Amino acid sequence: MAATDYATTLATLRAQQSAQSLSILALAEPITASQTLPPQLRNTQPRPADISSNNASDFESSLLTPASLTVDLAHYKDLFSKLRFSYLEQVTKEKYLRSIVGDPPLVVSHDDNLALEQKLAVMKIDLKAKKTEVDALVVEIQEQARVLAARYDAVNDGMQVLETVPTELERLQGEIEALKAEIMEKTGTEEGHTSNDPRMNMSLEATEMALAEQQAATAEIDAQIEALQRQMPGKVREVEKVDRELADLERRRNESTRLAMDGRRRREMGGRDEIEELGRWYRSSEAVLRGLLGVEG
């Protein structure tokens, strides 16, 4: 049901966008048509050729960027300023020549100039007020355009979200079902029965506290592991030293065992025990030396 609602909303937004284009020329078309067409032709239907030309213009305007429009606007302002100066110059020259060559010639007195200057001053004040009003209106239009552009971007982002929400919901629903199945498999409970593990029925606060305690215990264990890892090189060296000593003792033990077995075998075979004789000789030599030196044993 939710997927159907999302699809309906997305289709409605698509239809609204296709019904009303937001290109600059398309938005300005009603204004330009009302200014250029006669009153009796303003409500007539456009011709197919006009529609095709408008579509081409819309395509060209879609390639424009705010930066390019700003550059074009500055260029046209400079151009129209130059054209205005040239127009005023030509009109002034024409009026001056007509006043000279006219029959009878037009003679302007000082009073006429004063009257014209007063009228011009009033017109300048009126023009300045209108310019101020137009500038304020332009600023307001620009601010409103920024707001509308932000809303338009938000709508586009929302449409992208609407396109991905149904699949995302299906994926999340699948993950939920998989997790439920895994929990039931681990706990051995069936759907509709609660688990005997009290941890599965804890509240959110209790779960967060238990999680914090578990994280603290894990951090303590990690610290102990890190300390043991720092001690490991020294312990390894000690173990290697003990291994070397143990190997030396093992070698001596094996050598002593071999000599003892050789001596036992010689005695059993009735032969001489060279080691025993050597020991007796050492003991007798020790006794002689003690007697000569007067050292009591």
Sine and cosine of phi, psi and omega as CSV:
sin_phi,cos_phi,sin_psi,cos_psi,sin_omega,cos_omega
0.00,0.00,-0.67,0.74,0.01,-1.00
-0.91,0.42,-0.64,0.77,0.01,-1.00
-0.89,0.45,-0.61,0.79,0.03,-1.00
-0.90,0.43,-0.66,0.75,0.03,-1.00
-0.89,0.45,-0.68,0.73,0.03,-1.00
-0.88,0.47,-0.69,0.73,-0.01,-1.00
-0.90,0.43,-0.64,0.77,0.01,-1.00
-0.91,0.42,-0.70,0.72,0.02,-1.00
-0.88,0.47,-0.68,0.73,0.00,-1.00
-0.90,0.43,-0.66,0.75,0.02,-1.00
-0.91,0.42,-0.61,0.79,0.03,-1.00
-0.90,0.44,-0.69,0.72,0.02,-1.00
-0.90,0.43,-0.65,0.76,0.04,-1.00
-0.88,0.47,-0.67,0.75,0.00,-1.00
-0.91,0.42,-0.65,0.76,0.03,-1.00
-0.91,0.42,-0.64,0.77,0.01,-1.00
-0.93,0.38,-0.63,0.78,0.01,-1.00
-0.95,0.30,-0.46,0.89,-0.01,-1.00
-0.97,0.26,-0.49,0.87,-0.05,-1.00
-0.72,-0.69,0.95,-0.31,0.01,-1.00
-0.97,0.24,0.55,-0.83,-0.02,-1.00
-0.96,-0.28,0.37,0.93,0.07,-1.00
-0.96,0.27,0.35,-0.94,-0.10,-1.00
-0.91,0.42,-0.71,0.71,-0.03,-1.00
-0.92,0.38,-0.59,0.81,0.01,-1.00
-0.93,0.38,-0.62,0.79,0.03,-1.00
-0.94,0.33,-0.52,0.85,-0.02,-1.00
-1.00,0.07,-0.12,0.99,-0.07,-1.00
-0.88,0.48,-0.70,0.71,0.02,-1.00
-0.87,0.49,-0.59,0.81,-0.02,-1.00
-0.94,0.35,-0.73,0.68,-0.01,-1.00
-0.92,0.40,-0.58,0.81,0.01,-1.00
-0.92,0.38,-0.63,0.78,-0.01,-1.00
-0.94,0.34,-0.40,0.92,-0.01,-1.00
-1.00,0.00,-0.45,0.90,-0.09,-1.00
-0.99,-0.17,-0.56,0.83,-0.07,-1.00
-0.99,0.13,0.50,-0.87,0.12,-0.99
-0.92,0.40,0.35,-0.94,-0.04,-1.00
-0.86,0.51,-0.58,0.81,-0.05,-1.00
-0.97,0.24,-0.22,0.98,-0.03,-1.00
-0.94,-0.35,0.07,1.00,-0.09,-1.00
-0.96,0.26,-0.38,0.92,-0.05,-1.00
-0.98,-0.20,0.13,0.99,-0.01,-1.00
-0.98,0.18,0.34,-0.94,-0.01,-1.00
-0.98,0.19,0.57,-0.82,0.02,-1.00
-0.95,0.30,0.45,-0.89,0.02,-1.00
-0.99,0.17,0.35,-0.94,0.02,-1.00
-0.86,0.51,-0.59,0.81,0.01,-1.00
-0.90,0.44,-0.62,0.79,0.03,-1.00
-0.91,0.42,-0.61,0.79,0.01,-1.00
-0.90,0.44,-0.69,0.73,0.00,-1.00
-0.91,0.42,-0.64,0.77,0.02,-1.00
-0.92,0.39,-0.60,0.80,0.05,-1.00
-0.91,0.41,-0.62,0.78,0.04,-1.00
-0.89,0.45,-0.65,0.76,0.05,-1.00
-0.90,0.43,-0.65,0.76,0.03,-1.00
-0.91,0.42,-0.63,0.78,0.04,-1.00
-0.89,0.46,-0.63,0.77,0.01,-1.00
-0.91,0.42,-0.66,0.75,0.02,-1.00
-0.92,0.39,-0.63,0.78,-0.01,-1.00
-0.93,0.36,-0.45,0.89,0.03,-1.00
-0.93,0.37,-0.34,0.94,0.03,-1.00
-0.99,0.11,-0.16,0.99,-0.01,-1.00
-0.97,0.23,0.44,-0.90,0.04,-1.00
-0.84,-0.55,0.34,-0.94,0.04,-1.00
-0.84,0.54,-0.59,0.81,0.00,-1.00
-0.92,0.40,-0.70,0.72,0.01,-1.00
-0.92,0.40,-0.60,0.80,0.04,-1.00
-0.91,0.42,-0.61,0.79,0.04,-1.00
-0.90,0.43,-0.67,0.75,0.03,-1.00
-0.91,0.42,-0.69,0.72,0.02,-1.00
-0.89,0.45,-0.64,0.77,0.00,-1.00
-0.90,0.44,-0.69,0.73,0.04,-1.00
-0.89,0.45,-0.63,0.78,0.02,-1.00
-0.90,0.44,-0.71,0.70,-0.03,-1.00
-0.93,0.36,-0.55,0.83,0.08,-1.00
-0.89,0.46,-0.71,0.71,0.03,-1.00
-0.90,0.44,-0.65,0.76,-0.01,-1.00
-0.91,0.42,-0.71,0.70,-0.01,-1.00
-0.93,0.37,-0.51,0.86,0.08,-1.00
-0.90,0.43,-0.67,0.74,0.04,-1.00
-0.92,0.39,-0.65,0.76,0.02,-1.00
-0.90,0.43,-0.62,0.78,0.02,-1.00
-0.90,0.44,-0.69,0.73,0.02,-1.00
-0.89,0.45,-0.67,0.74,0.01,-1.00
-0.91,0.42,-0.63,0.78,0.01,-1.00
-0.90,0.43,-0.71,0.70,0.01,-1.00
-0.89,0.46,-0.61,0.79,0.01,-1.00
-0.90,0.43,-0.71,0.71,-0.01,-1.00
-0.92,0.40,-0.67,0.75,0.00,-1.00
-0.90,0.43,-0.65,0.76,0.01,-1.00
-0.90,0.44,-0.69,0.72,0.03,-1.00
-0.88,0.47,-0.68,0.74,-0.03,-1.00
-0.90,0.44,-0.69,0.72,0.01,-1.00
-0.91,0.42,-0.62,0.78,0.00,-1.00
-0.91,0.42,-0.68,0.73,0.01,-1.00
-0.92,0.39,-0.63,0.78,0.02,-1.00
-0.91,0.41,-0.59,0.80,0.02,-1.00
-0.93,0.38,-0.45,0.90,-0.02,-1.00
-0.99,0.12,-0.74,0.68,-0.11,-0.99
-1.00,0.02,-0.01,1.00,-0.02,-1.00
-0.93,0.36,0.36,-0.93,0.00,-1.00
-0.80,-0.61,0.96,-0.27,-0.02,1.00
-0.98,0.21,0.38,-0.92,0.00,-1.00
-0.90,0.44,0.56,-0.83,-0.02,-1.00
-0.99,0.13,0.87,-0.49,0.00,-1.00
-0.95,-0.32,0.83,-0.56,-0.02,-1.00
-0.96,-0.29,0.81,-0.58,-0.01,-1.00
-1.00,-0.02,0.10,-1.00,0.01,-1.00
-0.92,0.40,-0.59,0.80,0.03,-1.00
-0.91,0.42,-0.62,0.78,0.05,-1.00
-0.89,0.46,-0.65,0.76,0.03,-1.00
-0.90,0.44,-0.65,0.76,0.02,-1.00
-0.90,0.43,-0.66,0.75,0.01,-1.00
-0.90,0.44,-0.67,0.74,0.02,-1.00
-0.91,0.41,-0.61,0.79,0.02,-1.00
-0.91,0.41,-0.65,0.76,0.05,-1.00
-0.90,0.44,-0.69,0.72,0.03,-1.00
-0.89,0.45,-0.63,0.77,0.01,-1.00
-0.92,0.40,-0.61,0.79,0.02,-1.00
-0.89,0.45,-0.68,0.73,0.04,-1.00
-0.90,0.44,-0.67,0.74,0.00,-1.00
-0.91,0.41,-0.60,0.80,0.03,-1.00
-0.91,0.42,-0.66,0.75,0.03,-1.00
-0.89,0.46,-0.69,0.72,0.03,-1.00
-0.89,0.45,-0.67,0.74,0.00,-1.00
-0.91,0.42,-0.64,0.76,0.01,-1.00
-0.90,0.43,-0.64,0.76,0.03,-1.00
-0.90,0.44,-0.66,0.75,0.02,-1.00
-0.92,0.40,-0.61,0.79,0.05,-1.00
-0.89,0.45,-0.67,0.74,0.04,-1.00
-0.88,0.47,-0.67,0.74,0.03,-1.00
-0.90,0.44,-0.66,0.75,0.01,-1.00
-0.91,0.41,-0.66,0.75,0.02,-1.00
-0.88,0.47,-0.68,0.74,0.04,-1.00
-0.89,0.45,-0.64,0.77,0.03,-1.00
-0.91,0.42,-0.63,0.78,0.03,-1.00
-0.90,0.43,-0.68,0.73,0.03,-1.00
-0.88,0.47,-0.67,0.74,0.02,-1.00
-0.90,0.43,-0.66,0.75,0.02,-1.00
-0.90,0.44,-0.66,0.75,0.02,-1.00
-0.90,0.44,-0.67,0.74,0.03,-1.00
-0.90,0.44,-0.68,0.73,0.03,-1.00
-0.91,0.42,-0.58,0.81,0.03,-1.00
-0.91,0.42,-0.64,0.77,0.04,-1.00
-0.90,0.44,-0.67,0.74,0.02,-1.00
-0.89,0.46,-0.70,0.71,0.00,-1.00
-0.91,0.41,-0.61,0.79,0.04,-1.00
-0.90,0.44,-0.66,0.75,0.04,-1.00
-0.90,0.44,-0.66,0.75,0.04,-1.00
-0.91,0.42,-0.63,0.78,0.01,-1.00
-0.90,0.44,-0.68,0.74,0.05,-1.00
-0.90,0.44,-0.63,0.78,0.03,-1.00
-0.90,0.44,-0.63,0.78,0.03,-1.00
-0.90,0.43,-0.67,0.74,0.03,-1.00
-0.89,0.45,-0.67,0.74,0.05,-1.00
-0.89,0.46,-0.66,0.75,0.04,-1.00
-0.89,0.45,-0.59,0.81,0.04,-1.00
-0.92,0.40,-0.62,0.78,0.07,-1.00
-0.90,0.44,-0.63,0.78,0.05,-1.00
-0.90,0.43,-0.66,0.75,0.02,-1.00
-0.89,0.46,-0.53,0.85,0.02,-1.00
-0.94,0.34,-0.53,0.85,-0.06,-1.00
-0.99,-0.11,-0.27,0.96,-0.08,-1.00
-0.89,0.46,-0.73,0.68,-0.04,-1.00
-0.85,0.53,-0.74,0.68,0.01,-1.00
-0.91,0.42,-0.60,0.80,0.03,-1.00
-0.92,0.40,-0.64,0.77,0.04,-1.00
-0.90,0.44,-0.66,0.75,0.03,-1.00
-0.89,0.45,-0.66,0.75,0.01,-1.00
-0.90,0.43,-0.70,0.71,0.02,-1.00
-0.91,0.42,-0.62,0.79,0.04,-1.00
-0.90,0.44,-0.63,0.77,0.06,-1.00
-0.90,0.44,-0.65,0.76,0.04,-1.00
-0.90,0.43,-0.63,0.78,0.03,-1.00
-0.89,0.46,-0.70,0.71,0.01,-1.00
-0.90,0.45,-0.64,0.77,0.01,-1.00
-0.91,0.42,-0.65,0.76,0.03,-1.00
-0.91,0.41,-0.64,0.77,0.05,-1.00
-0.88,0.47,-0.69,0.72,0.01,-1.00
-0.90,0.44,-0.63,0.77,0.02,-1.00
-0.91,0.41,-0.65,0.76,0.02,-1.00
-0.90,0.43,-0.69,0.73,0.01,-1.00
-0.90,0.43,-0.58,0.82,0.01,-1.00
-0.94,0.35,-0.62,0.79,-0.02,-1.00
-0.97,0.25,-0.64,0.77,-0.06,-1.00
-1.00,0.05,-0.25,0.97,0.00,-1.00
0.95,0.31,0.39,0.92,0.01,-1.00
-0.96,-0.28,0.42,-0.91,0.04,-1.00
-0.98,-0.19,0.28,-0.96,-0.01,-1.00
-0.91,0.42,0.71,-0.70,-0.03,-1.00
0.99,-0.14,-0.15,0.99,0.03,-1.00
-0.90,-0.44,0.63,-0.77,0.01,-1.00
-0.99,0.13,0.43,-0.90,-0.01,-1.00
-0.98,0.19,0.49,-0.87,0.06,-1.00
-0.98,0.20,-0.24,0.97,0.01,-1.00
-0.96,0.29,0.87,-0.49,-0.02,-1.00
-0.90,0.43,-0.39,0.92,0.00,-1.00
-0.92,0.38,-0.41,0.91,0.00,-1.00
-0.97,0.24,-0.23,0.97,-0.04,-1.00
-0.93,-0.38,0.24,0.97,-0.01,-1.00
-0.97,0.26,0.42,-0.91,0.06,-1.00
-0.97,0.24,0.10,-1.00,-0.03,-1.00
-0.90,0.43,-0.67,0.74,0.00,-1.00
-0.90,0.43,-0.69,0.72,0.01,-1.00
-0.91,0.42,-0.61,0.79,0.03,-1.00
-0.90,0.43,-0.66,0.75,0.02,-1.00
-0.91,0.41,-0.63,0.77,0.04,-1.00
-0.91,0.42,-0.69,0.72,0.02,-1.00
-0.89,0.45,-0.62,0.78,0.03,-1.00
-0.91,0.42,-0.65,0.76,0.03,-1.00
-0.90,0.43,-0.67,0.74,0.04,-1.00
-0.89,0.46,-0.67,0.74,0.01,-1.00
-0.91,0.42,-0.63,0.78,0.03,-1.00
-0.92,0.40,-0.62,0.78,0.05,-1.00
-0.90,0.43,-0.68,0.73,0.04,-1.00
-0.89,0.45,-0.65,0.76,0.03,-1.00
-0.90,0.44,-0.65,0.76,0.03,-1.00
-0.90,0.44,-0.63,0.77,0.03,-1.00
-0.90,0.43,-0.67,0.74,0.03,-1.00
-0.90,0.44,-0.64,0.77,0.04,-1.00
-0.88,0.47,-0.63,0.78,0.03,-1.00
-0.90,0.43,-0.67,0.74,0.04,-1.00
-0.90,0.44,-0.66,0.75,0.03,-1.00
-0.89,0.46,-0.66,0.76,0.02,-1.00
-0.90,0.43,-0.65,0.76,0.04,-1.00
-0.90,0.44,-0.67,0.74,0.03,-1.00
-0.91,0.42,-0.59,0.80,0.05,-1.00
-0.91,0.41,-0.57,0.82,0.07,-1.00
-0.92,0.38,-0.55,0.83,0.01,-1.00
-0.99,0.16,-0.24,0.97,-0.12,-0.99
-0.87,0.49,-0.69,0.72,-0.01,-1.00
-0.85,0.53,-0.68,0.73,0.03,-1.00
-0.90,0.44,-0.67,0.75,0.03,-1.00
-0.90,0.44,-0.61,0.79,0.01,-1.00
-0.90,0.44,-0.66,0.75,0.04,-1.00
-0.90,0.43,-0.65,0.76,0.04,-1.00
-0.89,0.45,-0.67,0.74,0.01,-1.00
-0.90,0.45,-0.65,0.76,0.03,-1.00
-0.90,0.44,-0.64,0.77,0.04,-1.00
-0.90,0.44,-0.71,0.71,0.02,-1.00
-0.89,0.45,-0.61,0.79,0.03,-1.00
-0.89,0.45,-0.65,0.76,0.03,-1.00
-0.91,0.42,-0.69,0.72,0.04,-1.00
-0.89,0.45,-0.66,0.75,0.01,-1.00
-0.90,0.44,-0.62,0.78,0.04,-1.00
-0.90,0.43,-0.63,0.78,0.04,-1.00
-0.90,0.43,-0.71,0.71,0.03,-1.00
-0.90,0.43,-0.61,0.79,0.04,-1.00
-0.90,0.44,-0.64,0.77,0.03,-1.00
-0.90,0.43,-0.68,0.73,0.03,-1.00
-0.90,0.43,-0.66,0.75,0.01,-1.00
-0.89,0.46,-0.67,0.74,0.02,-1.00
-0.90,0.43,-0.63,0.77,0.01,-1.00
-0.91,0.41,-0.68,0.73,0.02,-1.00
-0.90,0.43,-0.65,0.76,0.03,-1.00
-0.88,0.47,-0.66,0.75,0.00,-1.00
-0.90,0.43,-0.69,0.72,0.01,-1.00
-0.90,0.43,-0.65,0.76,0.01,-1.00
-0.90,0.43,-0.66,0.75,0.02,-1.00
-0.91,0.41,-0.62,0.79,0.05,-1.00
-0.90,0.44,-0.68,0.73,0.01,-1.00
-0.90,0.43,-0.66,0.75,0.02,-1.00
-0.90,0.44,-0.64,0.77,-0.01,-1.00
-0.91,0.41,-0.61,0.79,0.01,-1.00
-0.92,0.40,-0.67,0.74,0.00,-1.00
-0.90,0.43,-0.64,0.77,0.02,-1.00
-0.91,0.42,-0.53,0.85,0.00,-1.00
-1.00,0.04,0.05,1.00,0.04,-1.00
0.99,0.16,0.22,0.98,0.00,-1.00
-1.00,0.01,0.04,-1.00,0.01,-1.00
-1.00,0.10,0.53,-0.85,0.08,-1.00
-0.98,-0.18,0.98,-0.20,-0.08,-1.00
-0.89,0.46,-0.59,0.81,-0.02,-1.00
-0.93,0.36,-0.67,0.74,0.01,-1.00
-0.91,0.42,-0.66,0.75,0.04,-1.00
-0.90,0.43,-0.63,0.77,0.03,-1.00
-0.90,0.44,-0.60,0.80,0.04,-1.00
-0.92,0.39,-0.65,0.76,0.04,-1.00
-0.90,0.44,-0.64,0.77,0.01,-1.00
-0.90,0.44,-0.65,0.76,0.04,-1.00
-0.89,0.45,-0.65,0.76,-0.02,-1.00
-0.93,0.37,-0.66,0.75,0.03,-1.00
-0.92,0.40,-0.64,0.77,0.04,-1.00
-0.90,0.44,-0.62,0.79,0.01,-1.00
-0.91,0.41,-0.65,0.76,0.00,-1.00
-0.91,0.41,-0.65,0.76,0.01,-1.00
-0.90,0.44,-0.71,0.70,-0.01,-1.00
-0.89,0.45,-0.65,0.76,0.03,-1.00
-0.89,0.45,-0.63,0.78,0.01,-1.00
-0.92,0.40,-0.65,0.76,0.00,-1.00
-0.93,0.37,-0.62,0.78,-0.05,-1.00
-1.00,0.04,-0.18,0.98,0.01,-1.00
0.96,0.29,0.52,0.86,0.00,-1.00
-0.98,-0.19,0.80,-0.60,0.01,-1.00
-1.00,0.09,0.68,-0.74,-0.01,-1.00
-1.00,0.05,0.00,0.00,0.00,0.00
